[in-house]
Amino acid sequence: MFNKVILVGNLTRDVELRYSPSGLAVSKINLATNRKYKKQDGTQADEVCYIDVNLFGRTAEVANQYLKKGSQVLIEGRLVLESWTDNTGAKRSKHSISAESMQMLGRASKDEQSGGYGEYGSDNSYSSNGYGGDGYKESYPQRQNTKEPEVPVIDINDEEIPF
């Protein structure tokens, strides 16, 4: 089976950060994504979808520190069905996203412009490889100092092109 979701959207409210009894950081964000399409009569329409996203560990803390209402992010994760019983005893459920990685998009705010995104520089991608009973395992992308490969210059005369 395969369960992978990739979304780009804007936060509809500020990040809610909490800690589990074991000390794991958990934050909830609500993401608004939109799709523009043409109706049958030819007019433009906009469809908005609101999605709840759960972030864990250091990713949750980074989101709380740098994101606010209106921030644009790219989320990669998996679809999860949450079920519970409400106060009236009725069974309720909803789908949400359990984020495995988050990438901040857009520009840094005025406070962050001098140093990018704090200790992480301009590399603003964070990933979580899962969480479980004994602890939380996460990885952070490593910046590599690689040079662009040199592209050889090929001198072709217009008369040599066969079309």
NUBA-14238 format. One record per residue (C-alpha): residue in three letters; residue number from 1; y, x, z. Coordinates in nm, 4 decimals, padded with zeros to 6 digits. Layout:
! NUBA-14238
r residuo->ALA, num->NUM, Y->Y, X->X, Z->Z;
...
END
This chain:
! NUBA-14238
r residuo->MET, num->1, Y->00.0000, X->00.0000, Z->00.0000;
r residuo->PHE, num->2, Y->00.3582, X->00.1057, Z->-00.0580;
r residuo->ASN, num->3, Y->00.6597, X->-00.0079, Z->00.1461;
r residuo->LYS, num->4, Y->00.9850, X->00.1704, Z->00.0529;
r residuo->VAL, num->5, Y->01.3402, X->00.0357, Z->00.0450;
r residuo->ILE, num->6, Y->01.6518, X->00.2167, Z->-00.0805;
r residuo->LEU, num->7, Y->01.9879, X->00.0507, Z->-00.0177;
r residuo->VAL, num->8, Y->02.3520, X->00.1441, Z->-00.0633;
r residuo->GLY, num->9, Y->02.6047, X->-00.0706, Z->00.1141;
r residuo->ASN, num->10, Y->02.8912, X->-00.0988, Z->00.3608;
r residuo->LEU, num->11, Y->02.8652, X->-00.1572, Z->00.7348;
r residuo->THR, num->12, Y->02.9808, X->-00.5050, Z->00.8346;
r residuo->ARG, num->13, Y->03.0464, X->-00.4018, Z->01.1960;
r residuo->ASP, num->14, Y->03.0550, X->-00.0922, Z->01.4158;
r residuo->VAL, num->15, Y->02.7305, X->00.0801, Z->01.5138;
r residuo->GLU, num->16, Y->02.5527, X->-00.0461, Z->01.8287;
r residuo->LEU, num->17, Y->02.3896, X->00.2508, Z->02.0071;
r residuo->ARG, num->18, Y->02.1401, X->00.2053, Z->02.2906;
r residuo->TYR, num->19, Y->01.8719, X->00.4168, Z->02.4530;
r residuo->SER, num->20, Y->01.5131, X->00.3105, Z->02.5166;
r residuo->PRO, num->21, Y->01.3595, X->00.3657, Z->02.8631;
r residuo->SER, num->22, Y->01.1955, X->00.6823, Z->02.7252;
r residuo->GLY, num->23, Y->01.5375, X->00.8162, Z->02.6184;
r residuo->LEU, num->24, Y->01.5044, X->00.7525, Z->02.2440;
r residuo->ALA, num->25, Y->01.8373, X->00.6663, Z->02.0791;
r residuo->VAL, num->26, Y->01.8220, X->00.3385, Z->01.8855;
r residuo->SER, num->27, Y->02.1098, X->00.1944, Z->01.6870;
r residuo->LYS, num->28, Y->02.1449, X->-00.1206, Z->01.4857;
r residuo->ILE, num->29, Y->02.3704, X->-00.1561, Z->01.1867;
r residuo->ASN, num->30, Y->02.4268, X->-00.4443, Z->00.9514;
r residuo->LEU, num->31, Y->02.4589, X->-00.3494, Z->00.5859;
r residuo->ALA, num->32, Y->02.6210, X->-00.5574, Z->00.3113;
r residuo->THR, num->33, Y->02.5026, X->-00.4886, Z->-00.0429;
r residuo->ASN, num->34, Y->02.6312, X->-00.6668, Z->-00.3486;
r residuo->ARG, num->35, Y->02.5266, X->-00.7305, Z->-00.7060;
r residuo->LYS, num->36, Y->02.7544, X->-00.8342, Z->-00.9908;
r residuo->TYR, num->37, Y->02.6064, X->-01.0464, Z->-01.2663;
r residuo->LYS, num->38, Y->02.7050, X->-01.2815, Z->-01.5453;
r residuo->LYS, num->39, Y->02.6402, X->-01.6535, Z->-01.5085;
r residuo->GLN, num->40, Y->02.5054, X->-01.8597, Z->-01.7985;
r residuo->ASP, num->41, Y->02.8562, X->-01.9846, Z->-01.8739;
r residuo->GLY, num->42, Y->02.9722, X->-01.6211, Z->-01.9159;
r residuo->THR, num->43, Y->03.1763, X->-01.5895, Z->-01.5966;
r residuo->GLN, num->44, Y->03.1280, X->-01.3011, Z->-01.3539;
r residuo->ALA, num->45, Y->02.9625, X->-01.3712, Z->-01.0177;
r residuo->ASP, num->46, Y->02.9017, X->-01.1618, Z->-00.7093;
r residuo->GLU, num->47, Y->02.5933, X->-01.1932, Z->-00.4872;
r residuo->VAL, num->48, Y->02.6093, X->-01.0397, Z->-00.1380;
r residuo->CYS, num->49, Y->02.3034, X->-00.9634, Z->00.0755;
r residuo->TYR, num->50, Y->02.3280, X->-00.8779, Z->00.4466;
r residuo->ILE, num->51, Y->02.0517, X->-00.6601, Z->00.5924;
r residuo->ASP, num->52, Y->01.9836, X->-00.5455, Z->00.9494;
r residuo->VAL, num->53, Y->01.8900, X->-00.1759, Z->00.9734;
r residuo->ASN, num->54, Y->01.7408, X->00.0087, Z->01.2736;
r residuo->LEU, num->55, Y->01.8047, X->00.3832, Z->01.3139;
r residuo->PHE, num->56, Y->01.6256, X->00.6109, Z->01.5615;
r residuo->GLY, num->57, Y->01.6754, X->00.9472, Z->01.7342;
r residuo->ARG, num->58, Y->01.9436, X->01.1897, Z->01.6223;
r residuo->THR, num->59, Y->02.0061, X->00.9782, Z->01.3126;
r residuo->ALA, num->60, Y->02.1119, X->00.6901, Z->01.5396;
r residuo->GLU, num->61, Y->02.3465, X->00.9178, Z->01.7354;
r residuo->VAL, num->62, Y->02.5037, X->01.0612, Z->01.4188;
r residuo->ALA, num->63, Y->02.5575, X->00.7099, Z->01.2831;
r residuo->ASN, num->64, Y->02.7277, X->00.6088, Z->01.6075;
r residuo->GLN, num->65, Y->02.9490, X->00.9170, Z->01.5998;
r residuo->TYR, num->66, Y->03.0645, X->00.9042, Z->01.2363;
r residuo->LEU, num->67, Y->03.0203, X->00.5511, Z->01.0987;
r residuo->LYS, num->68, Y->03.2341, X->00.2468, Z->01.1596;
r residuo->LYS, num->69, Y->03.2883, X->-00.0929, Z->01.0044;
r residuo->GLY, num->70, Y->03.3385, X->-00.0505, Z->00.6276;
r residuo->SER, num->71, Y->03.1638, X->00.2899, Z->00.6032;
r residuo->GLN, num->72, Y->02.9412, X->00.3303, Z->00.2982;
r residuo->VAL, num->73, Y->02.5867, X->00.4604, Z->00.3517;
r residuo->LEU, num->74, Y->02.2625, X->00.5076, Z->00.1637;
r residuo->ILE, num->75, Y->01.9557, X->00.4061, Z->00.3634;
r residuo->GLU, num->76, Y->01.5941, X->00.4840, Z->00.2805;
r residuo->GLY, num->77, Y->01.3292, X->00.3164, Z->00.4905;
r residuo->ARG, num->78, Y->01.0634, X->00.0535, Z->00.5121;
r residuo->LEU, num->79, Y->01.0689, X->-00.3237, Z->00.5401;
r residuo->VAL, num->80, Y->00.9629, X->-00.4586, Z->00.8825;
r residuo->LEU, num->81, Y->00.8961, X->-00.8153, Z->00.9977;
r residuo->GLU, num->82, Y->01.0378, X->-00.8749, Z->01.3466;
r residuo->SER, num->83, Y->00.8955, X->-01.1742, Z->01.5394;
r residuo->TRP, num->84, Y->01.0059, X->-01.3191, Z->01.8750;
r residuo->THR, num->85, Y->01.0275, X->-01.6402, Z->02.0752;
r residuo->ASP, num->86, Y->01.3797, X->-01.7716, Z->02.1333;
r residuo->ASN, num->87, Y->01.5182, X->-01.9373, Z->02.4479;
r residuo->THR, num->88, Y->01.3972, X->-02.2805, Z->02.3397;
r residuo->GLY, num->89, Y->01.0389, X->-02.1537, Z->02.2945;
r residuo->ALA, num->90, Y->01.0512, X->-02.1633, Z->01.9143;
r residuo->LYS, num->91, Y->00.8931, X->-01.8771, Z->01.7227;
r residuo->ARG, num->92, Y->01.1458, X->-01.6881, Z->01.5113;
r residuo->SER, num->93, Y->01.1177, X->-01.4009, Z->01.2638;
r residuo->LYS, num->94, Y->01.3293, X->-01.1983, Z->01.0255;
r residuo->HIS, num->95, Y->01.2958, X->-00.8995, Z->00.7968;
r residuo->SER, num->96, Y->01.4845, X->-00.5797, Z->00.8738;
r residuo->ILE, num->97, Y->01.4782, X->-00.2181, Z->00.7600;
r residuo->SER, num->98, Y->01.3436, X->00.0653, Z->00.9730;
r residuo->ALA, num->99, Y->01.5432, X->00.3619, Z->00.8412;
r residuo->GLU, num->100, Y->01.3664, X->00.6877, Z->00.7643;
r residuo->SER, num->101, Y->01.6782, X->00.8608, Z->00.6300;
r residuo->MET, num->102, Y->02.0503, X->00.7974, Z->00.6119;
r residuo->GLN, num->103, Y->02.3138, X->00.9549, Z->00.3926;
r residuo->MET, num->104, Y->02.6824, X->00.8976, Z->00.4594;
r residuo->LEU, num->105, Y->02.8771, X->00.8277, Z->00.1415;
r residuo->GLY, num->106, Y->03.2474, X->00.8151, Z->00.0707;
r residuo->ARG, num->107, Y->03.5129, X->01.0329, Z->00.2274;
r residuo->ALA, num->108, Y->03.5463, X->01.1454, Z->00.5859;
r residuo->SER, num->109, Y->03.8176, X->00.9786, Z->00.7944;
r residuo->LYS, num->110, Y->04.1396, X->01.1657, Z->00.8828;
r residuo->ASP, num->111, Y->03.9843, X->01.2938, Z->01.2072;
r residuo->GLU, num->112, Y->03.6898, X->01.4384, Z->01.0169;
r residuo->GLN, num->113, Y->03.8749, X->01.5795, Z->00.7135;
r residuo->SER, num->114, Y->03.9467, X->01.9165, Z->00.8721;
r residuo->GLY, num->115, Y->03.5826, X->01.9902, Z->00.9462;
r residuo->GLY, num->116, Y->03.3859, X->01.7589, Z->00.7206;
r residuo->TYR, num->117, Y->03.1290, X->01.5805, Z->00.9339;
r residuo->GLY, num->118, Y->03.1452, X->01.8026, Z->01.2429;
r residuo->GLU, num->119, Y->02.8734, X->02.0608, Z->01.2948;
r residuo->TYR, num->120, Y->02.6894, X->01.9402, Z->00.9859;
r residuo->GLY, num->121, Y->02.9587, X->02.0448, Z->00.7370;
r residuo->SER, num->122, Y->02.9581, X->01.8495, Z->00.4132;
r residuo->ASP, num->123, Y->02.5807, X->01.7975, Z->00.4148;
r residuo->ASN, num->124, Y->02.5766, X->01.4427, Z->00.5448;
r residuo->SER, num->125, Y->02.2114, X->01.3486, Z->00.5032;
r residuo->TYR, num->126, Y->01.9859, X->01.2807, Z->00.8017;
r residuo->SER, num->127, Y->01.6211, X->01.1870, Z->00.8004;
r residuo->SER, num->128, Y->01.3701, X->01.0667, Z->01.0540;
r residuo->ASN, num->129, Y->01.0005, X->01.1184, Z->00.9937;
r residuo->GLY, num->130, Y->00.8875, X->00.8515, Z->01.2349;
r residuo->TYR, num->131, Y->00.8551, X->00.7898, Z->01.6034;
r residuo->GLY, num->132, Y->00.5595, X->00.7258, Z->01.8247;
r residuo->GLY, num->133, Y->00.4040, X->00.7294, Z->02.1691;
r residuo->ASP, num->134, Y->00.4467, X->01.0939, Z->02.2681;
r residuo->GLY, num->135, Y->00.7871, X->01.1560, Z->02.1244;
r residuo->TYR, num->136, Y->01.0119, X->01.1542, Z->01.8275;
r residuo->LYS, num->137, Y->00.9799, X->01.3884, Z->01.5341;
r residuo->GLU, num->138, Y->01.2702, X->01.4382, Z->01.2988;
r residuo->SER, num->139, Y->01.3805, X->01.6822, Z->01.0322;
r residuo->TYR, num->140, Y->01.7176, X->01.7827, Z->00.8996;
r residuo->PRO, num->141, Y->01.7850, X->01.9066, Z->00.5493;
r residuo->GLN, num->142, Y->01.8449, X->02.2802, Z->00.5245;
r residuo->ARG, num->143, Y->02.1423, X->02.3941, Z->00.3219;
r residuo->GLN, num->144, Y->02.0408, X->02.6535, Z->00.0682;
r residuo->ASN, num->145, Y->02.2838, X->02.8973, Z->-00.0846;
r residuo->THR, num->146, Y->02.1684, X->02.8747, Z->-00.4412;
r residuo->LYS, num->147, Y->02.3713, X->02.9610, Z->-00.7447;
r residuo->GLU, num->148, Y->02.3825, X->02.7371, Z->-01.0482;
r residuo->PRO, num->149, Y->02.1472, X->02.8709, Z->-01.3148;
r residuo->GLU, num->150, Y->02.3266, X->03.0277, Z->-01.6054;
r residuo->VAL, num->151, Y->02.2879, X->02.8308, Z->-01.9253;
r residuo->PRO, num->152, Y->02.2614, X->03.0519, Z->-02.2328;
r residuo->VAL, num->153, Y->02.5223, X->02.9933, Z->-02.5011;
r residuo->ILE, num->154, Y->02.3634, X->02.9060, Z->-02.8351;
r residuo->ASP, num->155, Y->02.5830, X->02.9484, Z->-03.1396;
r residuo->ILE, num->156, Y->02.4753, X->02.6934, Z->-03.4009;
r residuo->ASN, num->157, Y->02.6600, X->02.6431, Z->-03.7235;
r residuo->ASP, num->158, Y->02.7185, X->02.2800, Z->-03.8326;
r residuo->GLU, num->159, Y->02.5428, X->02.3551, Z->-04.1617;
r residuo->GLU, num->160, Y->02.2211, X->02.4419, Z->-03.9770;
r residuo->ILE, num->161, Y->02.1861, X->02.0941, Z->-03.8218;
r residuo->PRO, num->162, Y->01.9400, X->01.8897, Z->-04.0347;
r residuo->PHE, num->163, Y->02.1113, X->01.5509, Z->-03.9946;
END
